[in-house]
Amino acid sequence: MNTKAGLKFFAIFLAISCIFFLDLFSENTVNKGNNPVRMEWNIDGVKREALVYIPTLAKTSPTPVIFAFHGHGGTMKLAASGNAFHKLWPEAISVYMQGLNTPGRLVDPEGKKSGWQAFAGDQNDRDLKFFDAVLNTLKTNYNIDEKRIYCTGHSNGGGFTYLLWEERGDLFAAFAPSAAVSLTAVILNKIPPKFAELAERLSKKAKQLTPKPVMHIAGENDQLVKFEWQKQTIDMLLKLNNCSEGKPWNEHCTIYPSKTGTPVVIYLHQKGHSLPSDARELIVKFFKEQVKP
């Protein structure tokens, strides 16, 4: 082989090798050993971040998406390690978003810890805008199955899950909040005196939830988000979804079939404000059974 032909062959080989290694690097950047990777967005001049797990086939095959929101004072890292939906359902995209410092309704009134907006218009809708940006990125870069987008969250993250149901409900196939309430369901129904000002603001913004499949997880001994408050939300869900009499769904759960195809599963436990160890597997099981019409 002459020198010119050899150089040409080497150039072609080098180009093919670069393409291969770029693809390999890109794939490893996305999956990083089957763990979520950190991604950033700029929302109204503020850096926002999330840990996102992307399955290998997300660019070519319709892929479900799970959004999981940490509670007040939590982090995306704890949400990812504690929930590990990317391990329980590795075929789905799992998104663990990071909240910003937020005044709490029940704790941390000075807002020294991370959290999520409580209602539409709160915090200039910074978290709704963040969610919109994340979902838009996923839709732009991956083959999202828009009939299988799901949302779950614990405590303040569960409250934000209910807010997403109110404000972005048409996007989702099902929800699974835990240790949380729908503010419009509870505060507008029975207003504690300390929430009177918030209730007045909510009354002007309240939206009627549309029927959706939902799994609500509640501790009967929850001392933070009182069970009596959660019970009001549960009663609202059963009425909203036009549910019939409940029947066992597993050892701890009752499923209430719905004439509108939007079942309600209630998981009652004695763990107080914490999430039972088997709840995450049951959330995934429930989500897998729900596909948006």
C-alpha positions as CSV (number, residue, x, y, z in Angstrom):
1,M,0.0,0.0,0.0
2,N,1.5,3.3,-1.0
3,T,1.9,6.2,1.4
4,K,-1.1,8.3,0.0
5,A,-3.5,5.3,0.1
6,G,-2.3,4.5,3.6
7,L,-3.0,8.0,4.8
8,K,-6.4,7.9,3.3
9,F,-7.2,4.5,4.9
10,F,-5.9,5.8,8.3
11,A,-8.1,9.0,8.0
12,I,-11.2,6.9,7.3
13,F,-10.4,4.6,10.2
14,L,-9.8,7.5,12.5
15,A,-13.2,9.1,11.5
16,I,-15.1,5.9,12.1
17,S,-13.4,5.4,15.4
18,C,-14.2,9.0,16.5
19,I,-17.9,8.4,15.7
20,F,-17.9,5.2,17.6
21,F,-16.3,6.6,20.7
22,L,-18.5,9.7,20.6
23,D,-21.5,7.5,20.6
24,L,-20.1,5.4,23.3
25,F,-19.2,8.6,25.4
26,S,-22.7,10.0,24.8
27,E,-24.4,6.8,25.9
28,N,-22.2,6.5,29.0
29,T,-22.9,10.1,29.8
30,V,-26.6,9.4,29.8
31,N,-26.5,6.2,31.7
32,K,-23.4,6.5,33.8
33,G,-23.4,2.9,35.0
34,N,-27.2,2.7,35.1
35,N,-27.3,5.7,37.5
36,P,-29.1,9.0,36.9
37,V,-26.9,11.9,35.7
38,R,-27.1,15.6,36.6
39,M,-28.7,18.0,34.1
40,E,-29.2,21.7,34.3
41,W,-31.8,24.3,33.2
42,N,-31.9,28.1,33.4
43,I,-35.3,29.2,34.7
44,D,-35.8,33.0,34.8
45,G,-32.1,33.4,35.4
46,V,-31.9,30.8,38.1
47,K,-30.0,27.5,37.7
48,R,-32.1,24.5,38.3
49,E,-31.0,20.9,38.3
50,A,-32.2,17.4,38.3
51,L,-30.9,13.8,38.3
52,V,-32.2,12.0,35.2
53,Y,-32.0,8.4,34.3
54,I,-32.3,7.7,30.6
55,P,-32.7,4.1,29.4
56,T,-30.5,3.0,26.5
57,L,-33.5,2.7,24.0
58,A,-35.1,6.0,24.9
59,K,-34.2,7.6,21.6
60,T,-35.7,4.8,19.5
61,S,-38.6,3.2,21.6
62,P,-41.6,4.9,23.2
63,T,-40.4,5.4,26.8
64,P,-42.5,6.0,30.0
65,V,-41.5,8.8,32.3
66,I,-41.7,9.0,36.1
67,F,-41.3,12.3,37.9
68,A,-40.4,11.9,41.6
69,F,-40.4,14.9,44.0
70,H,-38.6,15.0,47.3
71,G,-40.2,16.4,50.5
72,H,-39.4,19.7,52.3
73,G,-35.7,19.7,53.1
74,G,-35.0,16.9,50.8
75,T,-32.6,16.6,47.8
76,M,-32.6,15.1,44.4
77,K,-29.8,12.7,45.5
78,L,-31.8,11.4,48.4
79,A,-34.9,11.1,46.1
80,A,-32.9,9.1,43.6
81,S,-31.3,6.8,46.1
82,G,-34.3,6.4,48.3
83,N,-36.9,5.8,45.6
84,A,-34.6,4.2,43.0
85,F,-37.4,4.0,40.4
86,H,-34.7,3.7,37.7
87,K,-33.8,0.3,39.3
88,L,-37.4,-0.8,39.8
89,W,-38.4,0.2,36.3
90,P,-35.2,0.5,34.2
91,E,-37.2,0.8,31.0
92,A,-38.6,4.1,32.1
93,I,-37.0,7.6,32.3
94,S,-36.8,8.6,35.9
95,V,-36.5,12.3,36.9
96,Y,-35.5,13.5,40.3
97,M,-35.8,17.3,40.4
98,Q,-34.2,19.5,43.0
99,G,-36.3,22.1,44.8
100,L,-35.1,25.5,46.0
101,N,-35.3,27.1,49.5
102,T,-39.0,27.5,50.2
103,P,-41.0,28.6,53.2
104,G,-43.0,25.7,54.6
105,R,-46.6,25.8,55.7
106,L,-46.1,23.4,58.6
107,V,-42.3,23.7,59.2
108,D,-39.4,26.0,58.2
109,P,-41.5,29.2,57.8
110,E,-38.3,31.1,57.0
111,G,-37.6,29.0,54.0
112,K,-34.1,27.8,54.9
113,K,-34.7,24.4,53.3
114,S,-35.5,23.1,49.9
115,G,-39.1,22.5,48.7
116,W,-41.8,23.2,46.1
117,Q,-44.4,25.9,45.5
118,A,-47.7,25.1,47.2
119,F,-50.2,26.5,44.8
120,A,-50.5,28.2,41.4
121,G,-48.9,31.6,41.5
122,D,-46.8,30.8,44.5
123,Q,-43.1,31.6,44.1
124,N,-43.8,33.1,40.7
125,D,-44.6,29.6,39.5
126,R,-40.9,28.8,39.4
127,D,-41.4,25.1,39.9
128,L,-44.2,24.7,37.4
129,K,-41.9,26.5,34.9
130,F,-39.1,24.1,35.9
131,F,-41.3,21.1,35.3
132,D,-42.3,22.5,31.9
133,A,-38.7,22.9,30.9
134,V,-37.6,19.5,32.0
135,L,-40.5,17.8,30.1
136,N,-39.8,19.9,27.0
137,T,-36.2,18.7,27.1
138,L,-37.2,15.1,27.3
139,K,-39.7,15.4,24.5
140,T,-37.2,17.2,22.3
141,N,-34.3,14.7,22.8
142,Y,-36.1,11.4,23.4
143,N,-39.0,9.2,22.2
144,I,-41.4,9.9,25.1
145,D,-44.5,7.8,25.4
146,E,-47.0,10.6,26.1
147,K,-49.6,8.1,27.2
148,R,-47.3,7.0,30.1
149,I,-46.1,10.0,32.0
150,Y,-46.4,9.6,35.8
151,C,-45.9,11.7,38.9
152,T,-45.2,10.8,42.5
153,G,-43.9,12.8,45.5
154,H,-43.7,12.7,49.3
155,S,-44.9,15.3,51.8
156,N,-44.3,18.7,50.2
157,G,-43.4,16.8,47.0
158,G,-46.7,15.0,47.3
159,G,-48.4,18.4,47.5
160,F,-46.6,19.5,44.4
161,T,-47.8,16.3,42.7
162,Y,-51.4,17.4,43.5
163,L,-50.6,20.9,42.1
164,L,-49.2,19.3,38.9
165,W,-52.5,17.4,38.7
166,E,-54.4,20.6,39.0
167,E,-52.3,22.7,36.6
168,R,-50.9,20.1,34.1
169,G,-53.2,17.2,34.6
170,D,-53.8,16.4,30.9
171,L,-50.1,15.4,30.6
172,F,-50.2,12.6,33.0
173,A,-51.5,9.0,33.0
174,A,-51.5,8.6,36.9
175,F,-50.4,10.0,40.2
176,A,-49.0,8.6,43.4
177,P,-48.7,11.2,46.2
178,S,-47.8,10.2,49.8
179,A,-48.1,11.9,53.1
180,A,-49.7,14.9,51.4
181,V,-52.9,16.7,50.7
182,S,-54.6,18.6,47.8
183,L,-54.7,22.1,49.2
184,T,-57.7,23.0,47.2
185,A,-59.5,19.9,48.5
186,V,-58.6,20.4,52.2
187,I,-58.2,24.1,52.8
188,L,-61.3,25.1,50.9
189,N,-63.3,22.3,52.5
190,K,-62.4,22.9,56.2
191,I,-60.2,26.0,56.8
192,P,-58.0,26.0,59.9
193,P,-57.7,29.6,61.2
194,K,-54.0,29.9,60.5
195,F,-54.7,29.1,56.8
196,A,-57.4,31.6,56.3
197,E,-55.3,34.0,54.2
198,L,-54.0,31.2,52.1
199,A,-57.5,29.8,51.6
200,E,-58.7,33.2,50.4
201,R,-55.9,33.3,47.8
202,L,-56.6,29.7,46.8
203,S,-60.3,30.3,46.3
204,K,-59.4,32.6,43.4
205,K,-57.1,30.1,41.8
206,A,-58.6,26.8,42.6
207,K,-59.1,24.4,39.7
208,Q,-61.3,21.3,39.7
209,L,-59.2,18.2,39.4
210,T,-60.0,16.0,36.4
211,P,-60.5,12.3,37.1
212,K,-57.2,10.5,36.9
213,P,-55.9,7.1,38.3
214,V,-54.3,7.8,41.6
215,M,-52.6,5.9,44.5
216,H,-52.6,7.8,47.7
217,I,-50.3,6.6,50.5
218,A,-51.1,7.8,54.0
219,G,-49.9,7.1,57.6
220,E,-52.7,6.9,60.0
221,N,-50.3,8.2,62.7
222,D,-48.9,11.0,60.7
223,Q,-48.2,13.9,63.1
224,L,-47.1,16.4,60.4
225,V,-49.6,16.1,57.6
226,K,-52.5,15.0,59.8
227,F,-54.4,11.9,58.7
228,E,-57.7,13.8,59.1
229,W,-56.5,16.2,56.4
230,Q,-55.4,13.4,54.2
231,K,-58.8,11.7,54.7
232,Q,-60.5,14.7,53.3
233,T,-58.4,14.4,50.2
234,I,-59.0,10.7,49.9
235,D,-62.8,11.3,50.2
236,M,-62.5,13.9,47.5
237,L,-60.6,11.4,45.2
238,L,-63.2,8.7,45.6
239,K,-66.0,11.1,44.7
240,L,-64.1,12.8,41.9
241,N,-63.3,9.4,40.2
242,N,-66.8,8.1,40.7
243,C,-65.5,5.0,42.5
244,S,-67.4,2.0,43.6
245,E,-66.9,-0.2,46.7
246,G,-63.3,-1.0,47.5
247,K,-61.6,-4.4,47.4
248,P,-58.1,-5.7,48.4
249,W,-55.3,-4.8,46.0
250,N,-52.5,-6.2,48.1
251,E,-51.8,-6.8,51.8
252,H,-52.0,-3.0,52.7
253,C,-53.9,-1.5,49.8
254,T,-57.5,-1.1,48.8
255,I,-58.5,-0.4,45.2
256,Y,-61.7,1.4,44.4
257,P,-62.7,0.6,40.8
258,S,-64.0,3.6,38.8
259,K,-66.8,3.8,36.3
260,T,-64.6,6.4,34.4
261,G,-61.6,4.0,34.2
262,T,-59.7,6.0,36.8
263,P,-59.3,3.7,39.8
264,V,-58.2,4.9,43.2
265,V,-55.7,2.8,45.3
266,I,-55.4,3.8,49.0
267,Y,-52.4,2.5,51.0
268,L,-52.9,3.0,54.8
269,H,-50.0,2.3,57.1
270,Q,-48.8,2.9,60.7
271,K,-45.4,4.5,59.8
272,G,-46.4,8.0,60.6
273,H,-45.0,10.5,58.1
274,S,-42.4,8.2,56.6
275,L,-42.9,6.0,53.5
276,P,-43.2,2.3,54.0
277,S,-40.4,0.2,52.4
278,D,-42.6,-1.6,50.0
279,A,-44.4,1.5,48.8
280,R,-42.1,2.3,45.9
281,E,-42.5,-1.2,44.3
282,L,-46.3,-0.8,44.6
283,I,-46.1,2.7,43.0
284,V,-44.3,1.2,40.0
285,K,-46.8,-1.7,39.9
286,F,-49.7,0.8,39.9
287,F,-48.1,3.0,37.2
288,K,-47.5,0.1,34.9
289,E,-51.2,-0.7,35.0
290,Q,-52.2,2.8,34.0
291,V,-52.1,4.1,30.4
292,K,-53.7,7.4,29.3
293,P,-56.5,6.8,26.8
